[in-house]
């Protein structure tokens, strides 16, 4: 039955290619999302499951990620029909089909228990989303697509080389070589540490490129800036989370092999570097989507920083995957509404959003406070847990650095965002009239769902989610649960 989580989106993609109507085709997205979410709700409470000779599995890590990916895609798919109705001048056949293929491949990444299969699924996700980045078919989107493909291909090639090094580390240690993660973990203790060190560096750089960690983040501002909002939401919340899962899988092996010190130093360094990069570049941005791209760089840094600190910070990082993804979905969809209304996404041409688009504007303001770690929102809970774990482990200097970077990002992002949110809603010469755009129910509902979940998770974490995160941390750190 696990296979259905991959097959349902792929079959839907084939159907999308056959449907002739530009108006009706986008409805395949929410229908598929509901079917996938129903399967997830039915299957995840059943515990660990295996399929295809243990190549696919639902374990504590995959359960958390496949559940989140399904919810994220549901939010984005709900937005798609109303958004694409505004873009009937462009054929959406390739976009809809590629979004569904990407969803299927993201599901495959989360369920893969085989090193090679996970690598293939991760690259397939990139290839499937590339045509989506090029949806607007202009020179800038073409440049962004090529940059996305080329830099991503270099990253995935390094990840493949790191996988070879990992297998060779097993051979050098006299262990039986295997590509199944449970067997890799079982035989990881006697691994050759020099080869394991090299493997982890390559794997972190390779999959870190897919995450958009600095300094391999250079594809992100262009790809997020030129892609439709729904695509940006899936890239920022889905693709990057899948890449982080790949890092988690290999960190698990390094942890079992008693190579924590080397891998944790790398993760902490990459995390703080990414947060610092975002802190430097965010105040300079004049493009709303590029601003959100640098926010994504920052939060990917938080994830690997929390993983590197370990302990309760690891649980905070896992929880932050969900909180960050929900906020990014709402922010990118709100940015898409602003782009459609003003026919622009630059702060020089967008003014008075709160007056012109009150629903989108106010929800974007709420999500700004959420994503920057303000209290009463989900990200505050996970960021506080990461920070607590940092200080509890004696990393006072790193904790202070983390906190200072959070404050710099808050003021930097706020200075840009408030500039186009506040003020009079003036007409700007050369820009389409915002009055032509109306905030319809289906354009607002998905953003409202993202905001609602973000607020809810800030004041209350469901018991099942707490249990899933605790089990995932125990799975990574070999902590026996009562």
N, C-alpha and C positions, 0 to 999 in steps of 0.2 A: 504493500500500500504506500510505502514511502515514495516509490517511483512516481505516483500520481502527482506529488507536489512539484515535480519537474515536468511531467508530461502535459498536465492541464494547460499551463501557459504556452507550451510549444504547439499543441493542437489548436489552441485559440489563435496563435500567430498564423498558422496555415489557413484557418478560416478567414482571418482578416485579409489575407492576400486575395481571397476569392470574392469577398463582398464588394460589389461594384459601387455602392453609394458612399460618397464622401461624408454625407450627413449622418448615416446610420452606423458606419464602421466604428467610430470611436466608442459606441456603447458596448462593444465587445470587451473593452478594458474593465469597466466596473463589474460586468457580469463575471468575467474571469477572476477578478479580485475577490468577489463574494464567494465563489466556488472554492478558491484556494484558502481563504480565511476559514471557511467552514471545515475544510479538511484539517487545517492546523488546529482548530478548536477541538476537533474530534480526536486527533492523533496524539497531540502533545501530552495530555494527562495520562496516557497509557505507559509512560516510562520509556526506558531505552528500547530501541528497535533496530534491527539490522536487515539489510537486503543486498542482493547481488553479490553473494560471497563476501560480505562485510565491506564492500566498496562504498556502500551508502549506510549511514547510521544516524539515528537520533540519540545523541548523548547529551550530557549537561550543557556543553557549549553550543552545539547545533540547535538544541531546543530553544535557547534564548534568542539566537540570531534568526532562525527561520520564522519564529513567531513575530519578531520585530519587523522583518522584511515584509511579511504578509500584511501587517497593519499599515506600514508605510506605503506600500503599493496601493492598498485600498484607498487611502487618502488622496493620493495622486490620481488614481483612476477615476475617482468620483469627480474630480475637477476637469478631466480631459474632455468630455462631450461638450460642455459649455464653452470651454476655451477654444476647442477646434471649430466650433460653430462660428467663432469670430474670424477664423482663418480659412474659410471655405474656398478662398482663391488659390490655396495651395493644396495639392494632392496629399492626403495624409496616410495613404496606404503603407508606405515604407515606415513612416513614423510609428504607426500603431503596431505593425508587425514586429518592428525592431524593439519597441518597448516590451512587448510580450516575450520575445526571445530573451531579452536581457533579464526580465523577471524570472524566467525559467532557469537561466544560467546562474543568477544570484542564489536561487533556491538550491541549485546543484552545488555551488560553492559551500553553502552552509551545511549541506548533508554529506559532502564528500568525506570519506574516511580513508581515502587513497591519495597519496602525495601527487601522483601524476594526474589523476582525474581532477583534483582540486586546481592544479596549475592550468589544465586545459579549460576548465570552467571559468576561471578568473580571466583568462585571455579572451575567451568567447564573449564574456560580458563586455569587455572593452570594444571588441569588434562590433557587437550588436548595438552599442550606444553611439558609436561614431557617426552613423548616418543621421541619428537624432540631433547631434550637435550641428550638423550641416543643414538642418531643416529650413533655415531662412535663405539659404543658397545665395549668399553674397560673398564678396572677397574676404571680409573679416571672418565669417563663419567657416569658409574654406581653410583659411590660415589656422584658425583654432582647431579644426578637425585634424589637419595634418600634424600640428604640434601635439595634440592629444594622442594620436596614433604612434608617432615616432618616439616620443618620450616614454609613453606607456610600453612600447615594444622593447625599448632598451631595458626598462625596469623588469619586465617579465622575463627577458633573456638572462638578466643577472639572477633572478629568482630560480630559473632553471639550472644555472651553473651552481648556485648554492645547494640545490637539491642533489646534484651530482656529488658535490663535496660531502654532503651529509651521508650519502650512501657509501662513499669511499671511507669516511670515518668509521663506519661499521665494519667494512672489509679490513681496514688496518687493525682494528681491535679484535679481529677474529670472530666477529658475530655474523650470524646469518643475515644477508642483505634482504630487505623487504621494503615494500612501498606502502604497507598498511600502517596507519598511525598507531593502532593498539600494539602491533608487534614492534614498531619502532620504539615506542615507549618502554616496552618490556625488555628490549635489548639495548637500551640507551645508556645504562650505567657504565659499561666498560668502553664507551666510545673514545676514540683518539681525540684528545682535547685540541691539539693544534688544528686538525682538520675541522673539528666542530666549531672552533672560533671563526675560522675563515668562512665556513658554511653559514653561520648565523649573521655575519656581517653582510654577505651577499644577499641572503634572504631578507634581511631587514631593509637594505637599500632597495632591493627589487620590489618587494610588496609595499615598502614605504613610499615608493614612487606612485603606486596605485592609490595609496592613502592620500598622497599630496603632502608628505612631510618635507620640511625644508632640509636641504636646498633642492630637492627633486620636485618642488611644487610648481614649477614654472608653467606647466600646462593648465593649471587650475583657473587662474584669472581669465584666460582667453576662452577656455571651454565653457566655464560657467557663465561668462559674460555674453557669449553668443548663442548659447543653447536656449530653447524655450524654457520657461519657468518650470514646467512639469519635469523636464529632463534634468535641469539643475537640481531639483529636489531629490530625484532618484540617484543622481551622482553623489550629491553631498551626504545623503542619508543612507543610501543603499550600497553603492559600489565601494565607497571608502570603508564602510563597516565590514563588508566582505573581506577586503584587503586586511583589515585589522584582525579578523578571525584567522586569516592565514598566518599572521605574525604570532597570534596566540598559540596556534598549533605547534609552531617550531620553538617558541619559548617554553612550552610544556616539555618538549624533548630535552632542551638545554637544562631545564630545572631538574629533571629526573637524572640527568648526567652530572649533576653537581657543578654546573657551569654558570650558576646564578650571578656571580660577581661580574664576570665579563659581559654577559648579556644585559644585566641591569644597568651597568654604567653606560652602555651604548644607548639603551632606551631612554634613560634620564637625559642624556646629552641631546639626543634627537628631539625629545619632547620640549625641552627648554629652548632649543634653537628654533623650533617651529613657532612656539609662542612668541619668541622675541622677533622673529621675522614679521609675524602678523602685527605686532605692536608698532613696528617701524613703518610698515607700508599702509596700514588701514587709514590713518588720518589724511593720506595724500590722495585717496581714491575719489573720483568724481563720477564713477559708474556704480550704480546700486548693486548690480549683480557681481561685479568684481569685488566690491566691498564684502559681500557675503562669501565670496571665494576665499578671501584672506581670513575671514572668520572661521571657515572650514579648516584652513591650515592650522589656526590656533587650536581648535578643538581636537584635531587629530594629534597634535602635540600633547594635549592633556591626556589622551587615551594611553599613549605609549609611556608618558611620564608616570601615570598611576600604575601601570603594569611594571615599570622598572622599580618603583618604590616597594611594591609588594604588600602583603598583609591586607589590611582593610582597604588600602588604596586600590588594590586590584578589583575588589568588589565595587568601589566607586567608579573605576574605569568602565567596568561592564555595564553598570547602571547608566553611565554617561553616554554610552552608545545609543541607548533608547532616547534619553532626554535630548541629546544633540540632534538626533535624526528627526524627532518630532518638531523641534523648533525650526530646523532648516527647511523642512517641508512647508511649514506655514509661511516662513519668510520668503522663500522662492516663489510660492504661489501668489503671495501678496505683491511681490515685485513684478510678477507677470501681469497682474491687474493694472498696476501703475504704468507699466510699459505699454499696455494696450490703450490705456486712457490717454496718455500724453504722447504716444508714438515716439517716445524717447525714454531712456533710462539714465541719463546723465543729470547730475545735480544742477548743472547750468540751465537746464530747460524744464526741470520738474520743480514746481513750487506749490505750496499750500495744499499738500495731499490730504491733511486732516479735514479741510473744508470741502475739497472737491470729491474725495473718495473716503467718506467718514468710516465706513466699515473696514475697508482694507487698511486705511491709515492707522486707525486706533488699534487694530489687531497686530499690525506690524510694530507699533510702539510697544505693545505688551510683550511681544516676542523679542524685541530688542532688549528689554529689561530682563527677560528670561534668559536669553542666550549669553548675556554678560554676567550671569551669576547672581542676580538680585534675589533676596529672600522671597519665599512663598512660591517659588517656581521650581520645577523639576531639576534643572541644571544646578541650582544652588545646593540641593541635597547631595548630588553626586560630586560636585566640586568640593564641598565641605568635607565629604568623606575622604577624597583624595588628599586634601590639605591636612586633615586630622591624621591620616596614616603617615604622611610625610613627617610631621612633628613628632608623632609617637615613636617613629623609628629612629629618631635622633638626627634627622636631616634638616636641621634648623635653617641653615643657609639656603638650601634648595627650596625649602618651604617659603621663606621670605621672598626669594626670587620669583617663585610661582605666584605669590600674592601680589607683588609689585607689577608683574606683567599683566595680571588680571585687571588691575586698576588702570594701567596705561591703555589697555584695549577698550575698557569701558568708556573712558573719556575720548579716545580717538574715534571709536565707532559712533559714539553719541554726537560728536561735533559734526560728523558728516550727515548722519541721519536726521538730526534736528533741523539742519539747514534746508532740506526739501520737505520736511513734514510741516513745519510751522510757516507762518507768514501768509499773506494774501494769495489767493488762487488766481494769479494774473495770467493772461494770455501771453505766450512767448512766440515771437515771430519765427515762422518756419516750422512750427510744431503743430501737429494735428489737434483739433479742438477736443478737449476732454469731455465736453457735453455729449459727444456722440457715443460715449461709453457708459453703460449702466451696470451697476453692481447687481447682477442677477443672483437669485438664491443659490444656484449650483456653483457660481463663482466664489461665493462667500462661505458656504457650508463646509467644504474641506478645510479651509483655514480656521474656521470656528472649531472644528473637531480637533485640529492640532493644538490650538490655544487651550481648549478645554482639557485635553489630556495632559498638557504641560502644567496647567494650574493644579489639576487633580493630583498628579504625581509629586507636586511640590508640597502638598499638605498631607497626603496619604499614599503610602506605598502598599499595594495589595499584598496579602500574605503569600499568594502563589508566586508573585514576582520576587519577593524577598527570598523565598525558598529556592527558586530557580537560580538566582544570583549566588546564594550561599553554596548551592550544589556545584555551580560552575567554578567558583573559587576553590572549593575543596577538590574538585577534579583537577584543577591546574596545580594545586599546591600539596596534594596528597594529605589533606587534613581529614581525619575520620569524623564522620557526622554521627551524632547520637541517634 
